[in-house]
Structures are given as C-alpha cells and as structure tokens.
Amino acid sequence: MEGIKEKIIGLNDLGKVGVLIIISGLFGLLVNFIVANPTLWFYSYIIVPVLVIIGFMILVTSYLKKE
C-alpha cells in the first residue's frame, strides 16, 4: 500500500525530488530578498547553495541510475 502512495505522489522518482529541492532553495532565496531581513544572511550564503548542490547531486544520481 505504501508503494502505491509513493507512486501516486511521485516520491520514488529521484529526479522530481532533486528538482523540488532546487526549487525550494531558490524560492527561499527569493523570499529572503523580498523580506530583506539582514539577520538571515546565513540563509543566502549557506543554506541555499547547499540545497542547490544537493538537488543537483540527486538529479545527476537519478540520471546515471536511469542509464
């Protein structure tokens, strides 16, 4: 039953998870610029690059797994 739920949501496709992580990191960066809170500098310089790098690593892994 859990496998069916994962297929419906699409969580077992690593490419979608990688894209979701990249989009969430970039969306957080956009929100950080809109809010312009100077105390959240670490989000722009640490968390966003880490999220984007992890997302790209997941995308590459899923691409290599499909081949």
FIKOLZA-1660 file (N, C-alpha, C; in steps of 0.1 Angstrom, whole numbers, plus 5000, padded with zeros to 4 digits):
% residues 67
   i   px   py   pz ch aa at
   1 5008 4988 5000  A  M  N
   1 5000 5000 5000  A  M CA
   1 5009 5013 5000  A  M  C
   2 5020 5012 5007  A  E  N
   2 5028 5024 5008  A  E CA
   2 5035 5027 4994  A  E  C
   3 5038 5016 4987  A  G  N
   3 5044 5018 4974  A  G CA
   3 5035 5025 4964  A  G  C
   4 5022 5022 4965  A  I  N
   4 5012 5028 4957  A  I CA
   4 5011 5043 4960  A  I  C
   5 5011 5046 4973  A  K  N
   5 5011 5060 4977  A  K CA
   5 5023 5068 4971  A  K  C
   6 5035 5062 4972  A  E  N
   6 5047 5068 4967  A  E CA
   6 5046 5070 4952  A  E  C
   7 5040 5061 4945  A  K  N
   7 5039 5062 4930  A  K CA
   7 5029 5073 4927  A  K  C
   8 5018 5074 4934  A  I  N
   8 5009 5085 4932  A  I CA
   8 5015 5099 4934  A  I  C
   9 5022 5100 4945  A  I  N
   9 5029 5113 4948  A  I CA
   9 5041 5115 4939  A  I  C
  10 5047 5105 4935  A  G  N
  10 5059 5106 4927  A  G CA
  10 5072 5107 4934  A  G  C
  11 5072 5102 4947  A  L  N
  11 5084 5104 4955  A  L CA
  11 5095 5094 4952  A  L  C
  12 5091 5083 4944  A  N  N
  12 5102 5074 4941  A  N CA
  12 5110 5078 4929  A  N  C
  13 5107 5089 4923  A  D  N
  13 5114 5094 4911  A  D CA
  13 5124 5104 4917  A  D  C
  14 5137 5100 4917  A  L  N
  14 5147 5109 4923  A  L CA
  14 5148 5122 4916  A  L  C
  15 5146 5122 4903  A  G  N
  15 5147 5135 4895  A  G CA
  15 5137 5145 4900  A  G  C
  16 5125 5141 4903  A  K  N
  16 5115 5150 4908  A  K CA
  16 5119 5156 4922  A  K  C
  17 5125 5147 4930  A  V  N
  17 5129 5152 4944  A  V CA
  17 5141 5162 4942  A  V  C
  18 5150 5159 4933  A  G  N
  18 5161 5169 4931  A  G CA
  18 5156 5182 4926  A  G  C
  19 5147 5182 4917  A  V  N
  19 5141 5195 4912  A  V CA
  19 5133 5202 4923  A  V  C
  20 5126 5194 4931  A  L  N
  20 5119 5200 4942  A  L CA
  20 5128 5207 4952  A  L  C
  21 5139 5201 4955  A  I  N
  21 5149 5206 4965  A  I CA
  21 5155 5219 4959  A  I  C
  22 5159 5219 4946  A  I  N
  22 5164 5231 4940  A  I CA
  22 5154 5243 4940  A  I  C
  23 5142 5240 4936  A  I  N
  23 5131 5250 4936  A  I CA
  23 5129 5255 4950  A  I  C
  24 5128 5247 4960  A  S  N
  24 5126 5252 4973  A  S CA
  24 5137 5261 4978  A  S  C
  25 5150 5257 4975  A  G  N
  25 5161 5266 4979  A  G CA
  25 5160 5279 4972  A  G  C
  26 5157 5279 4959  A  L  N
  26 5156 5292 4952  A  L CA
  26 5144 5300 4956  A  L  C
  27 5133 5294 4959  A  F  N
  27 5122 5301 4964  A  F CA
  27 5125 5307 4978  A  F  C
  28 5132 5300 4986  A  G  N
  28 5136 5306 4999  A  G CA
  28 5145 5318 4998  A  G  C
  29 5154 5317 4988  A  L  N
  29 5162 5328 4985  A  L CA
  29 5154 5340 4980  A  L  C
  30 5144 5338 4972  A  L  N
  30 5135 5349 4967  A  L CA
  30 5128 5355 4979  A  L  C
  31 5123 5347 4988  A  V  N
  31 5115 5352 4999  A  V CA
  31 5125 5360 5008  A  V  C
  32 5137 5355 5009  A  N  N
  32 5147 5362 5018  A  N CA
  32 5150 5376 5012  A  N  C
  33 5150 5377 4999  A  F  N
  33 5153 5391 4993  A  F CA
  33 5140 5400 4994  A  F  C
  34 5129 5394 4993  A  I  N
  34 5116 5402 4995  A  I CA
  34 5115 5407 5009  A  I  C
  35 5117 5398 5019  A  V  N
  35 5116 5402 5033  A  V CA
  35 5127 5411 5037  A  V  C
  36 5139 5409 5031  A  A  N
  36 5151 5417 5034  A  A CA
  36 5154 5418 5048  A  A  C
  37 5155 5407 5055  A  N  N
  37 5159 5407 5069  A  N CA
  37 5174 5404 5070  A  N  C
  38 5182 5414 5074  A  P  N
  38 5196 5412 5074  A  P CA
  38 5201 5401 5084  A  P  C
  39 5193 5397 5093  A  T  N
  39 5198 5386 5102  A  T CA
  39 5197 5373 5095  A  T  C
  40 5191 5372 5084  A  L  N
  40 5190 5359 5077  A  L CA
  40 5201 5358 5066  A  L  C
  41 5212 5364 5068  A  W  N
  41 5223 5363 5057  A  W CA
  41 5228 5349 5055  A  W  C
  42 5228 5341 5066  A  F  N
  42 5233 5327 5065  A  F CA
  42 5224 5319 5056  A  F  C
  43 5212 5323 5054  A  Y  N
  43 5203 5315 5045  A  Y CA
  43 5208 5317 5031  A  Y  C
  44 5211 5330 5027  A  S  N
  44 5215 5333 5014  A  S CA
  44 5229 5327 5010  A  S  C
  45 5238 5327 5020  A  Y  N
  45 5251 5323 5017  A  Y CA
  45 5255 5308 5021  A  Y  C
  46 5247 5302 5029  A  I  N
  46 5250 5288 5033  A  I CA
  46 5239 5278 5029  A  I  C
  47 5226 5281 5033  A  I  N
  47 5216 5271 5031  A  I CA
  47 5212 5270 5017  A  I  C
  48 5210 5281 5009  A  V  N
  48 5206 5280 4995  A  V CA
  48 5217 5273 4987  A  V  C
  49 5229 5276 4988  A  P  N
  49 5239 5268 4980  A  P CA
  49 5239 5253 4983  A  P  C
  50 5238 5250 4996  A  V  N
  50 5238 5236 5000  A  V CA
  50 5226 5229 4994  A  V  C
  51 5214 5235 4995  A  L  N
  51 5202 5229 4989  A  L CA
  51 5204 5227 4974  A  L  C
  52 5209 5237 4967  A  V  N
  52 5210 5236 4952  A  V CA
  52 5221 5225 4949  A  V  C
  53 5232 5225 4956  A  I  N
  53 5242 5214 4954  A  I CA
  53 5236 5200 4956  A  I  C
  54 5229 5199 4967  A  I  N
  54 5223 5186 4970  A  I CA
  54 5212 5182 4959  A  I  C
  55 5205 5192 4955  A  G  N
  55 5195 5189 4944  A  G CA
  55 5201 5185 4931  A  G  C
  56 5212 5192 4927  A  F  N
  56 5219 5188 4915  A  F CA
  56 5226 5174 4917  A  F  C
  57 5231 5171 4929  A  M  N
  57 5236 5158 4931  A  M CA
  57 5226 5147 4929  A  M  C
  58 5214 5149 4934  A  I  N
  58 5203 5140 4933  A  I CA
  58 5199 5139 4919  A  I  C
  59 5198 5150 4911  A  L  N
  59 5195 5149 4897  A  L CA
  59 5205 5141 4889  A  L  C
  60 5218 5143 4892  A  V  N
  60 5228 5136 4885  A  V CA
  60 5227 5121 4888  A  V  C
  61 5225 5118 4901  A  T  N
  61 5224 5104 4905  A  T CA
  61 5212 5097 4898  A  T  C
  62 5201 5104 4898  A  S  N
  62 5189 5098 4891  A  S CA
  62 5191 5096 4876  A  S  C
  63 5199 5106 4870  A  Y  N
  63 5202 5104 4856  A  Y CA
  63 5211 5092 4853  A  Y  C
  64 5221 5091 4862  A  L  N
  64 5230 5080 4860  A  L CA
  64 5224 5066 4863  A  L  C
  65 5214 5066 4872  A  K  N
  65 5207 5054 4876  A  K CA
  65 5198 5049 4864  A  K  C
  66 5193 5059 4856  A  K  N
  66 5184 5055 4845  A  K CA
  66 5192 5049 4834  A  K  C
  67 5204 5052 4833  A  E  N
  67 5212 5047 4821  A  E CA
  67 5217 5034 4824  A  E  C
% end
